[in-house]
Amino acid sequence: MSMSRRLERLLTIDQLLRSGKRITQGILTEHLEVKERTVRNDLHFLRDRYSAPLEYDQSGKRWYYTDPNWRLPSISLSQGELFALTLGAKMLESYVGSAYEKELRSSIERLSERLPEQTWVNLQRLADERIIFRPGAEMLNLSPEIWQQLLDAFNTSRRIWIRYYAATRNEESDRVVDPYFLDIYRGSNPYLIGFCHKRQAIRDFRIDRIKNLRILDETFEKDSSFNAKAYLEKRFQNEGGDKLFSVTIWFNPSSAPFIKERRWHTSQKLVEHPDGSLTLHLVVAGLNDLKRWVLGYGKGAIVKEPQELVQLIKREVEEMSQHYKLSTTES
């Protein structure tokens, strides 16, 4: 007998007994879709192995717990581990929200039923009142259906067809993709990384930009030479690319403290200068996310190389300058 199947049945029996409804042998047999003998064995197992306060009411022909505060033992967890689970659920709900909302609520409810009530209440209150997760701008179009289809495709190693919106070109296109893995950067903008048959290369697809998805009959094998960790290490934030750039950026003394207190990229090297300024060296694929990041430091950052990034910054600043000159003139 599969222990996991028995455990699943025990959890279901426990849930039914706590439902407040009249639970008969027939109800258990029908709900679990097993024979009466199996139900009897499970009930005896609960009572003998876990000391469950189970009684059978002959007049009402029902099973019930004589002590409603009894809890089915599960994996032994410390209070710290329980708190980590609580925070993990909040973090996941905050980051991928609608895609997992239903499953998260169900999981939390089932877990809470098997914990001492006051312990769970205290942990929930602490998580709700003292720790707040703010993932940033909320994704409006993350479809739970597409998310679930992706997970199904991963589990069965099957190709997918997608209708994808490319924001940079403001157009939609059809793609056939071998889905390799999901990348969730800082809890936002989940990306599908996979082999694109149209481009014959590894490509990134932001999941909320997938308009339609269909799982195909064909299975695939992931390229054995592909290294997910190495692929992601080349990126700066969300952006990847086929070409690597050696980047040097100088930060003035006011901005330098904010740069040296964090690791921005796996390749970074910092050189601190006597006046309090510093120089940051990176090797990254893609420059657009890096351009936006540098602009966030305003006059506190100067790109030294590569020239491609210098020109991107220069054009952006010139166009911004024109916008603000027009605004000044009009006012």
Buried (B, 14 or more C-beta within 10 A) or exposed (E): EEEEEBEEBBBBBBBBBBEEEEBBBEBBBEBBEBEEEBBEBBBEBBEEEBEBEBEEEEEEEBBBBEEEEBBBEEEEEEEEEBBEBBBEBBBBBBBBBBBBEEEBEEBBEEBBBBBEEEEBEBBBEEBEEEEEEEBEEEBEEBBBEBBBBBEEBBEEEBBBBBBBBEEEEEEEEEBBBBBBBBBEBEBBBBBBBBBBBEEEEBBBBBBBBBEBBEBEEEEBEBEEEEEEEEBBBBBBBBBBBEEEBEBBBBBBEEBBEEBEEEEBBBBBEBEEEEEEBBBBBBBBBBBBBBBEBBBEBEEBBBBBEBEBBEEBBEEBEEEEEEEEEEEEEEE
